Amino acid sequence: MATNFTSLALVIPASKAIAASHTSFPEREALILILVFIVTTPVWLPIALTAVAPGPAARFLGAIENLIKTRGRQLTQALLLLLGLFLTGRGIIHLV
């Protein structure tokens, strides 16, 4: 995941926001754990789904694979656009 630049584009702003937040140590640790949970989801979720329900998981993961093959570029562009809009809005709010 560290070499996946799309993931880095999402994780770095979240890490900076957590580091700059004026929260106590336990709250910051909880936010970091949530971030790690979200970032590692592509690794553990398919394994967990396959362990719980092999048949439906195979169909679901096959559908996700097909979606990524056909619309992967558009999905990535849409997610990055949403992230950019969110960060721009957040920056404008902090300036005001």
HUDAHU-V363810 format. One record per residue. N is the residue number from 0. RES is the residue in one letter. NEAR is the number of other ideal C-beta (glycine too) atoms within 12 Angstrom. Layout:
n->N res->RES near->NEAR
n->N res->RES near->NEAR
//
This chain:
n->0 res->M near->17
n->1 res->A near->11
n->2 res->T near->7
n->3 res->N near->14
n->4 res->F near->13
n->5 res->T near->22
n->6 res->S near->25
n->7 res->L near->17
n->8 res->A near->21
n->9 res->L near->27
n->10 res->V near->23
n->11 res->I near->19
n->12 res->P near->22
n->13 res->A near->25
n->14 res->S near->22
n->15 res->K near->15
n->16 res->A near->22
n->17 res->I near->23
n->18 res->A near->15
n->19 res->A near->14
n->20 res->S near->18
n->21 res->H near->10
n->22 res->T near->15
n->23 res->S near->10
n->24 res->F near->12
n->25 res->P near->10
n->26 res->E near->14
n->27 res->R near->19
n->28 res->E near->15
n->29 res->A near->16
n->30 res->L near->22
n->31 res->I near->22
n->32 res->L near->15
n->33 res->I near->17
n->34 res->L near->25
n->35 res->V near->19
n->36 res->F near->15
n->37 res->I near->20
n->38 res->V near->24
n->39 res->T near->19
n->40 res->T near->18
n->41 res->P near->20
n->42 res->V near->15
n->43 res->W near->17
n->44 res->L near->19
n->45 res->P near->21
n->46 res->I near->15
n->47 res->A near->17
n->48 res->L near->21
n->49 res->T near->18
n->50 res->A near->11
n->51 res->V near->15
n->52 res->A near->14
n->53 res->P near->15
n->54 res->G near->12
n->55 res->P near->13
n->56 res->A near->19
n->57 res->A near->16
n->58 res->R near->15
n->59 res->F near->20
n->60 res->L near->22
n->61 res->G near->17
n->62 res->A near->15
n->63 res->I near->20
n->64 res->E near->15
n->65 res->N near->13
n->66 res->L near->16
n->67 res->I near->16
n->68 res->K near->13
n->69 res->T near->12
n->70 res->R near->16
n->71 res->G near->16
n->72 res->R near->14
n->73 res->Q near->14
n->74 res->L near->17
n->75 res->T near->20
n->76 res->Q near->15
n->77 res->A near->15
n->78 res->L near->19
n->79 res->L near->21
n->80 res->L near->15
n->81 res->L near->16
n->82 res->L near->23
n->83 res->G near->17
n->84 res->L near->14
n->85 res->F near->19
n->86 res->L near->21
n->87 res->T near->15
n->88 res->G near->14
n->89 res->R near->18
n->90 res->G near->15
n->91 res->I near->11
n->92 res->I near->10
n->93 res->H near->11
n->94 res->L near->8
n->95 res->V near->7
//
